[in-house]
Amino acid sequence: MTKIVVTGATGFLGRHLMPLLESAYGRQHVIGLSSSDFDLLQQDRIEQMFAAHRPEILIHLAAYSGGIGANRTFPADFFYRNALFVTLMFEAAARHGVKKMIYPMGGCSYPATAPSPISEDQMWNGYPQPESAGYSVAKKMGIVTSSAYRQQYGLNSVVLIPGNMYGEYDNFRNNESHVVPAMIRRYYETKQRGEKEILMWGDGTPVRDFVYAGDVARTIPWFIENYDSSEPVNISSGTETSIRTLAETIRRQMAWDGEIRWDTTKPNGQMVKIFSVERLASLGLGCNTPLEEGLGKTIRWLEQNYPAGSDRIRL
C-alpha cells in the first residue's frame, strides 16, 4: 500500500487535509510531520526523514509564512527559508525515488499587475507585490524546480496554487492574519466588549476571491491519483466578493447589530484579484462551498477555540 508523507501537517491546510488522506488511504499509510519532528531547513535532517519514513507520495506543505508586517521586516528570512524548503525537498525527493510530489504555493506569487481573472500563464508576466516579494518569489521557484526535476530526473511533481484560503485552523493572531481571520477576530472581540461600532480600512470596494480550505484539501487526493504534469493549477472559487460584502456577511453570521465605519484615509490595496479556475474546471474539479457556509464553520471554530477573556487563540 502507498505510503504518504505530509510535511507541515499541523498547519492550516494540513489540518484540513490529513483526515481526508487517512480516510482515503488508511491512517497507517499516512504520516503527518511538523517542525518538531524534523527541521526541513537542514539537509541532514531531511535525509533522516526520508530514511525513517521512505515516502512514495510526498505532500510538501511546510513553509515559512507570516503577515505583511513580518514580510516587510524580515524579507531575507522569508526568501532564504522558503528557497531552502523548495530546493532541498525537491532534490531529496528526486534522489530518493518519490513517485509523486504535491507542492502547493500561493496566489501572492502572481505579478502585482496581473489582470483578473488571473490565469496560470500570467505567472511570469511581472513582479509580485513588493511587500512580500521575498516570500512570493521563493515560493514560485517551485514551478521552475518542478519542471527541472521532471526533465532531468523524472520526478512526477504537481504544483497547486490555492487562492485566498480561509477556514478552521487559520492564523487568527494579530499582525499575522489575512483579511478573513483578521475581520472575524475583530468582530468577535468587538462583540465581547459590547461595543456597537467597528472600524474597517478603506471603503470596502476591493474585490477578492475567497476559497474554503476544506475545498482545497479535497482536491489533493484527485491530483495524487490523476494529474501528472508540472503545469500549475489554480485552486480557488473563482467568485467575486467585495470586502464590504465580506464584512456584512460576517456581521450577519455573528449576529452583531453594530455599525460598520469605513476609514477611507486607509489604503484599499489592489482593487480586484480574482483567480481563473478554467483549468481546474477542465479537470472536473471545483471549490464550491458558499462563502456564507464556510464563514459559519470558521466562526464556530474560533468561538470554540478563543473563549471570552482569553488573550490568545488556542491552536
C-alpha positions in Angstrom: 0.0 0.0 0.0 1.2 3.5 -0.8 3.0 5.4 1.9 2.2 9.2 2.1 4.2 11.7 4.0 2.8 15.2 4.6 5.1 18.0 5.7 3.5 20.9 7.5 0.7 18.5 8.6 -0.2 20.6 11.7 -0.5 23.8 9.7 -3.7 25.4 8.2 -4.1 23.4 5.1 -2.5 20.3 6.6 -5.2 20.0 9.3 -7.9 20.0 6.7 -6.0 17.5 4.5 -4.9 14.9 7.0 -8.4 13.4 7.8 -9.2 13.2 4.1 -6.0 11.3 3.3 -6.4 9.0 6.3 -9.9 8.2 5.2 -8.9 7.5 1.6 -5.6 5.6 2.1 -5.9 4.3 5.7 -4.4 6.0 8.8 -1.5 3.6 8.9 -0.3 4.7 5.5 -0.4 8.5 6.1 2.4 10.1 8.2 2.0 13.8 9.2 5.1 15.7 10.1 5.7 19.1 11.7 8.8 21.2 12.5 9.0 19.4 15.9 9.7 16.1 14.0 12.4 17.3 11.5 14.0 20.6 10.7 13.5 20.6 7.0 15.9 23.5 6.5 18.7 21.2 7.4 19.8 18.7 4.7 20.9 16.0 7.2 17.5 16.1 8.9 15.8 15.8 5.6 17.9 12.7 4.9 16.9 11.3 8.3 13.2 11.9 7.5 13.5 10.0 4.2 15.4 7.2 5.9 12.8 6.9 8.6 9.6 7.1 6.5 10.5 6.3 2.9 7.6 8.2 1.3 6.2 7.1 -2.0 4.0 10.2 -2.2 5.2 13.4 -0.6 2.9 16.4 0.0 5.1 19.3 0.8 3.1 21.9 2.8 5.9 23.1 5.0 6.6 26.8 4.5 7.8 29.8 6.5 4.9 32.3 6.3 3.7 35.4 8.1 1.7 38.6 7.8 2.6 41.6 5.7 4.4 43.3 8.7 6.7 40.4 9.2 7.4 40.2 5.5 8.4 43.8 5.4 10.7 43.4 8.5 12.3 40.1 7.6 12.2 39.8 3.8 15.6 37.9 3.6 14.4 35.3 6.2 11.3 34.7 4.2 13.3 34.3 1.0 16.1 32.2 2.4 13.9 29.7 4.4 11.3 29.2 1.7 14.0 28.8 -1.0 15.6 26.1 1.1 12.2 24.4 1.7 11.8 24.2 -2.1 15.3 23.3 -3.2 16.2 20.8 -0.5 12.9 18.9 -0.7 12.7 18.6 -4.4 16.4 17.4 -4.6 15.8 14.8 -1.9 12.5 13.6 -3.4 14.3 13.0 -6.7 17.3 11.2 -5.2 15.0 9.0 -3.0 12.7 8.0 -5.8 9.5 9.6 -4.7 6.7 8.5 -7.1 4.6 11.7 -6.7 5.2 15.0 -5.1 2.5 17.6 -4.4 3.6 21.2 -3.8 1.1 24.0 -3.1 2.2 27.6 -3.3 0.3 30.9 -3.1 -1.6 33.2 -5.4 0.5 36.1 -4.0 3.3 34.9 -6.3 1.4 36.2 -9.3 2.5 39.6 -10.7 1.0 42.6 -8.8 -0.2 44.0 -12.1 -1.8 40.7 -13.4 -5.3 41.4 -14.7 -8.2 39.4 -13.2 -9.2 36.7 -13.6 -5.6 35.6 -13.2 -4.7 32.6 -15.2 -1.8 30.3 -14.7 0.0 31.6 -17.8 0.3 35.0 -16.2 2.8 33.9 -13.5 5.9 35.2 -15.3 4.5 38.5 -16.7 5.7 40.7 -13.9 6.9 41.2 -10.3 4.7 40.3 -7.3 3.7 42.7 -4.6 7.0 44.2 -3.3 6.0 44.0 0.4 6.0 40.1 0.3 8.3 39.5 -2.7 10.9 37.6 -0.7 8.3 35.0 0.2 6.4 35.1 -3.1 9.4 34.7 -5.4 10.9 31.9 -3.3 7.6 30.0 -3.4 7.1 30.5 -7.2 10.5 28.9 -7.8 8.7 25.7 -7.1 7.3 25.9 -10.6 10.7 26.1 -12.2 12.0 23.4 -9.8 9.1 21.0 -10.6 9.8 21.3 -14.3 13.6 21.0 -14.0 13.5 17.9 -11.8 10.8 16.3 -14.0 13.0 16.9 -17.1 16.3 15.7 -15.6 15.2 13.1 -13.0 11.7 12.2 -14.0 10.3 13.4 -10.7 6.5 13.5 -11.0 5.6 16.7 -9.2 2.5 18.8 -9.2 2.3 22.5 -8.4 -1.0 23.8 -7.0 -1.9 27.4 -6.4 -4.6 27.9 -3.8 -6.4 31.3 -3.8 -7.2 33.3 -0.6 -7.9 30.4 1.7 -9.9 30.7 4.9 -11.5 28.2 7.3 -11.0 26.4 10.6 -7.4 26.3 11.9 -6.5 29.6 10.2 -4.0 32.0 11.7 -6.0 34.5 13.8 -3.0 36.1 15.6 -2.8 39.9 15.5 -0.4 41.3 12.9 -0.1 37.9 11.2 -3.6 37.1 9.9 -5.1 37.7 6.5 -8.3 39.6 5.9 -10.9 36.9 6.7 -9.5 35.7 10.1 -8.5 39.3 11.0 -12.0 40.5 10.3 -13.7 37.6 12.2 -11.5 38.2 15.2 -12.1 41.9 15.2 -15.9 41.3 15.2 -15.6 38.7 17.9 -13.7 40.9 20.3 -15.9 43.9 19.5 -19.0 41.9 20.3 -17.4 40.5 23.5 -16.7 44.0 24.7 -20.2 45.1 24.0 -19.2 47.8 21.5 -21.6 48.9 18.8 -19.1 50.3 16.3 -16.3 48.7 14.3 -13.8 50.4 12.0 -12.6 48.9 8.7 -9.8 50.1 6.5 -10.6 51.6 3.1 -14.0 51.9 1.5 -14.9 48.2 1.1 -14.9 48.2 -2.7 -11.9 46.0 -3.4 -12.9 42.6 -4.7 -11.3 39.3 -3.7 -11.6 35.5 -4.5 -12.0 33.6 -1.3 -11.8 29.8 -1.1 -12.7 27.5 1.8 -9.6 25.5 2.8 -11.6 22.3 3.1 -12.4 22.6 -0.7 -8.7 23.0 -1.5 -7.9 19.9 0.6 -10.5 17.8 -1.1 -8.8 18.3 -4.5 -5.4 17.0 -3.4 -6.3 13.2 -3.4 -7.6 13.7 -7.0 -4.2 15.2 -8.0 -2.4 12.4 -6.4 -4.3 9.8 -8.5 -5.0 11.7 -11.7 -2.6 14.5 -12.6 0.9 14.1 -13.9 2.1 17.4 -15.1 4.2 20.4 -13.8 1.7 22.8 -15.3 0.4 24.6 -12.2 -3.3 24.7 -11.4 -5.2 27.5 -9.6 -7.3 26.0 -6.8 -9.9 28.7 -5.9 -13.6 29.5 -6.1 -13.3 32.0 -9.0 -16.1 34.1 -7.4 -16.0 37.8 -6.7 -16.6 39.1 -3.2 -16.1 42.7 -2.2 -14.6 43.5 1.2 -17.8 45.3 2.1 -19.8 42.2 1.3 -17.4 40.1 3.4 -17.8 42.5 6.3 -21.6 42.4 6.1 -21.7 38.6 5.8 -19.5 38.1 8.9 -21.6 40.7 10.8 -24.7 38.7 9.9 -23.1 35.3 10.8 -22.0 36.6 14.2 -25.4 38.3 14.9 -23.7 41.6 15.7 -26.0 44.6 15.3 -23.5 47.4 15.5 -22.4 49.9 12.8 -19.5 49.4 10.4 -17.5 52.5 9.7 -15.1 52.7 6.8 -11.8 54.6 7.2 -11.3 55.9 3.7 -8.0 57.5 4.8 -6.6 54.0 4.8 -5.5 52.3 1.6 -7.7 49.8 -0.3 -4.9 47.8 -1.7 -5.2 46.0 -5.0 -8.7 46.7 -6.2 -9.5 43.4 -8.0 -7.8 40.0 -7.6 -9.7 37.0 -8.9 -8.2 33.7 -10.0 -9.2 32.0 -13.2 -10.5 28.5 -12.5 -10.8 27.4 -16.1 -8.0 24.8 -15.9 -9.4 23.5 -12.6 -12.9 23.1 -14.1 -11.5 21.4 -17.2 -10.3 18.7 -14.8 -13.8 18.3 -13.5 -13.0 19.9 -10.2 -14.3 22.9 -8.3 -14.3 24.7 -4.9 -18.0 25.2 -4.3 -18.6 25.8 -0.6 -20.6 29.0 -0.4 -18.9 31.8 1.4 -21.7 32.1 4.0 -21.3 28.3 4.8 -17.5 28.4 5.0 -17.6 31.6 7.2 -20.1 29.9 9.5 -17.7 27.0 10.0 -14.8 29.3 10.6 -16.6 31.5 13.1 -17.8 28.5 15.1 -14.3 27.1 15.3 -13.0 30.5 16.5 -15.7 30.7 19.2 -14.8 27.2 20.5 -11.0 27.9 20.5 -11.0 31.6 21.6 -13.3 31.8 24.6 -14.2 35.2 26.0 -11.5 36.6 28.2 -8.7 34.6 26.6 -5.7 36.6 25.5 -4.7 34.2 22.7 -6.2 31.7 20.3 -5.7 28.1 21.2 -4.4 26.3 18.1 
